[in-house]
Amino acid sequence: MNKAIIFDMDGVIFDSENAVFQSWLALSKKYGFENLEIPYKRCIGVNAAAARQIFLDYYGEDFPYDTFVKEHSKNFHAKYDHGNLPMKPGVVELLEYLSGEGYHIGIASSTRIGIVEQEITDAGLRKYFHKITGGDMVKNSKPAPDIFLMAAEGIPVPPEEILVIEDSYNGIRAAKAAGMFAIMVPDMLEPNEEMKQLADVILNSLAEVKIYLEKSKM
């Protein structure tokens, strides 16, 4: 395999960022904490430890983050486990193309590895991925490059030739910090000026990624 691509999961493979946001939004209305979208958007692309600190910094150290996480997790998994989490349009077609072209295909997700493995398996996608790396496997969350560097271990491809598909600002920052080719496919966060400068290419969908790769022969 002389070609490699690493996917983020939430917001790239699964249409899950908005689902998570809606779950948290319900909690915010239930318990009366306001302006949820501000800390939530700061959490997109980071691991659990970093997200916890973002919420505490915003709402105060006495904010019962762990309690809310448990309630959110219970509600979310009851609704979306067992293959019910919606996939992004075009993901299977893209994975089939990459597999047929001989890509080494990986995941570098800020979500805990056990959840990543379960959700990918439940969706019937595990066969496509050679390596899965979760956010609890590294000390430093995105935007640090750690998770992409770990995901690339053992791949006989130089970093600058490894493609990364990300939807978040922190993911793009991490991919570029790792020296990789960053493709942004926006989800909840529209590309700002920093992303327009930092990402190597910005595409609207996974279907466009497939067309781009076919044309560029990357």
PESULTA-V886445 format. One record per residue. RES is the residue in one small letter. D_LAST is the distance of its C-alpha to the last C-alpha in Angstrom with 1 decimal. Layout:
BEGIN
<<RES | D_LAST> <RES | D_LAST>>
END
This chain:
BEGIN
<<m | 12.8> <n | 10.3> <k | 7.7> <a | 9.4> <i | 10.0> <i | 13.5> <f | 15.5> <d | 18.7> <m | 21.2> <d | 24.0> <g | 23.0> <v | 19.5> <i | 20.2> <f | 23.8> <d | 25.8> <s | 27.9> <e | 28.3> <n | 30.7> <a | 32.5> <v | 33.1> <f | 34.2> <q | 36.7> <s | 38.1> <w | 38.7> <l | 40.1> <a | 42.6> <l | 43.7> <s | 44.0> <k | 46.3> <k | 48.3> <y | 49.0> <g | 49.0> <f | 46.4> <e | 45.1> <n | 42.0> <l | 39.6> <e | 36.6> <i | 36.9> <p | 36.5> <y | 34.3> <k | 31.5> <r | 31.8> <c | 31.1> <i | 27.8> <g | 25.3> <v | 27.9> <n | 29.6> <a | 33.1> <a | 35.0> <a | 33.5> <a | 34.1> <r | 37.7> <q | 38.3> <i | 37.0> <f | 39.4> <l | 42.3> <d | 41.7> <y | 41.8> <y | 44.7> <g | 46.6> <e | 47.0> <d | 49.3> <f | 46.7> <p | 46.6> <y | 42.9> <d | 43.0> <t | 45.4> <f | 43.2> <v | 40.1> <k | 42.1> <e | 43.3> <h | 39.9> <s | 38.4> <k | 41.3> <n | 40.9> <f | 37.1> <h | 36.9> <a | 39.9> <k | 38.0> <y | 34.4> <d | 34.7> <h | 34.4> <g | 31.3> <n | 32.7> <l | 30.0> <p | 28.1> <m | 24.4> <k | 22.2> <p | 21.6> <g | 18.6> <v | 17.9> <v | 18.9> <e | 16.9> <l | 13.7> <l | 14.7> <e | 15.7> <y | 12.4> <l | 10.6> <s | 13.6> <g | 13.6> <e | 10.2> <g | 11.6> <y | 10.0> <h | 12.7> <i | 13.7> <g | 16.1> <i | 18.4> <a | 19.9> <s | 22.7> <s | 25.8> <t | 27.8> <r | 29.9> <i | 28.4> <g | 31.1> <i | 30.5> <v | 26.7> <e | 27.3> <q | 30.0> <e | 28.2> <i | 25.1> <t | 27.5> <d | 29.8> <a | 27.0> <g | 26.1> <l | 22.6> <r | 23.3> <k | 22.1> <y | 18.4> <f | 18.5> <h | 18.8> <k | 20.1> <i | 21.8> <t | 23.0> <g | 25.7> <g | 27.3> <d | 30.5> <m | 28.9> <v | 28.5> <k | 31.3> <n | 29.5> <s | 27.9> <k | 25.0> <p | 24.8> <a | 25.3> <p | 22.1> <d | 24.0> <i | 22.5> <f | 18.9> <l | 20.1> <m | 22.0> <a | 19.2> <a | 17.1> <e | 20.1> <g | 19.8> <i | 16.0> <p | 15.5> <v | 12.4> <p | 13.4> <p | 13.6> <e | 11.6> <e | 8.4> <i | 9.5> <l | 8.7> <v | 12.1> <i | 13.4> <e | 17.0> <d | 19.8> <s | 22.3> <y | 23.2> <n | 23.9> <g | 20.6> <i | 18.6> <r | 21.2> <a | 20.7> <a | 17.0> <k | 17.4> <a | 20.4> <a | 18.5> <g | 16.2> <m | 13.0> <f | 10.5> <a | 12.6> <i | 12.1> <m | 15.7> <v | 17.0> <p | 20.7> <d | 23.5> <m | 26.9> <l | 26.0> <e | 25.2> <p | 23.1> <n | 25.6> <e | 25.5> <e | 24.3> <m | 21.3> <k | 20.6> <q | 20.7> <l | 19.0> <a | 16.0> <d | 12.9> <v | 12.8> <i | 15.4> <l | 15.2> <n | 18.3> <s | 17.4> <l | 15.2> <a | 15.5> <e | 13.9> <v | 10.9> <k | 10.5> <i | 11.0> <y | 8.6> <l | 5.6> <e | 7.6> <k | 8.3> <s | 5.4> <k | 3.8> <m | 0.0>>
END
